[in-house]
Amino acid sequence: MLSLSQIAAEIRSLTVEERKQLISLIVDSLTEPQSEEEHNILELEGLGAEIWQGIDAQEYVHQLRNEWDQRP
């Protein structure tokens, strides 16, 4: 592994255009997400499905609406 002084010496040997490209690469590396693995929202599909086992969706909606109507 190179030391910082060795890296600096290597950088001085680059052309101005190569240094600009290097700066761009460094900036891009600082703004990348910290997560090593990106996730997709679709990975959540089915999560918690067991909670709703045996529950009739329409009956559940009716129950919620009845509760709402009975609030003061």
Secondary structure, DSSP 4 states (H G I P E B T S, - for coil): ---HHHHHHHHHTS-HHHHHHHHHHHHHHHHS-S-SS---GGGGTTTTGGGGTT--HHHHHHHHHHHHHT--
